[in-house]
Amino acid sequence: MALSLGRRLYNFSNRRDALRAAAWGVRPDGRLIWLHAPGNTPLGGIIEFARRLHKDLGAIVLITSDTAPETDHPVLIHSLPPPDTLKDVQAFLSYWKPSLILVTDGEVRPVLFSEISARGLPLLMAEARMPYLTLGREGWFPGLLREALQAVRVIFAVDESAARLFRNAGANSVKPSGRMEEPSSALPCHEGERMVLADLIATRPVWLAAAVPEAEEDAVIAAHRSALRLAHRLLLILVPDDPAFGDRLARRLEDAEGWTVARRELEQEPTAETEVYIPDSASEYGLWYRLAPVTFLGGSLFGNGALRNPLEPAALGSAILHGPRPGRYGPAFARLGATRGARAVATAADLADALSDLQASDRAARLAHAAWAMASDGVEVTEEILALVRSLIGGET
């Protein structure tokens, strides 16, 4: 079959990058599904999908991405993707023998897509934002994007705007569906401990300052001081980023603020007079998120970035306050912001104002519900894609 002008130009531009991949590792026996996440695409959704593929279909999963996923799941294999040249693509496909390929984000690899089509393999796209040629491929390739997209069976776009971009680029079957489900961020807790503490706290308003570095202690203390004027029974659960700071922090709060402080390390309980409760470890966040309707994520205001994943409190129904420094959780904060599932503050005064504002239970509940909905999103999308994968390869063994 004669190649189009766009494809010939693309192949010519690729010649300088025709490099063989390093050792690919051992290909296990059994059905294998290839998931590709280009660039810096977050891997949360694709990892959860990989787990479901193994659980539901018994498949081995190959993930190609620039960075290795932070998981040691025994059925997940990680590799760099092959360069988009015919020899590299053919060698890669012949070695791994995937039954199905799924690409996220919207990266279009014309040579790969063409070879997948020639071999009669099903190709899907999920969490698709916009169509673009392989990163680093700039130039004039007339009709190439449209030609390559014809190889994709179904494109699951993140929203209607993204779906429109794919349709305009020439894709045939596009569905605006949203993002795939991510691994659950709901941390466990000891239910007996939760019941005891909930009984002690009773109807008191509570907020949590999670993983607070020393640089943010003043801001948290000022915010609590301000909010106490509106809600004099307010309890602060204050978890320093280093549990060893608990003793120093307790003495400071008692001496400088005159507050009654209870420390979990000393087996002290939060009584009706306790203004601040200081846990002694970072291993019980599942308990604190369940007890606190509002959570401030330490490290995000004056630190080097949030020290806890915002999806943790989101999954357990705690409204989120955070500063302008998301750190490694930037994508999660962006999604929370887009769904109004978190409230950003820029200064210590902003933190105090936001905390006081969220003492209105209906406002905290709206924020928490939006965060929970975002953290729980994607289940239906994942199920729909799984059903399609099952129908496409279900007859294989």
Secondary structure, 3 states (H helix, E strand, C coil): CCCCHHHHHHHHHHHHHCCCCCCCCCCCCCCEEEEECCCCCCCHHHHHHHHHHHHHHCCEEEEECCCCCCCCCCCEEEECCCCCCHHHHHHHHHHHCCCEEEEEEEEECHHHHHHHHHCCCCEEEEEEEEEEECCCCCCCCCCHHHHHHCCCCEEEECCHHHHHHHHHHCCCCEEECCCCCCCCCCCCCCHHHHHHHHHHHCCCCEEEEEEECHHHHHHHHHHHHHHHCCCCCCEEEEEECCHHHHHHHHHHHHHHHCCCEEEHHHCCCCCCCCCEEECCCCCCHHHHHHHCCEEEECCCCCCCCCCCCCHHHHHCCCEEEECCCCHHHHHHHHHHHHCCCCEECCCHHHHHHHHHHCCCHHHHHHHHHHHHHHHCCCHHHHHHHHHHHHHHHCCCC
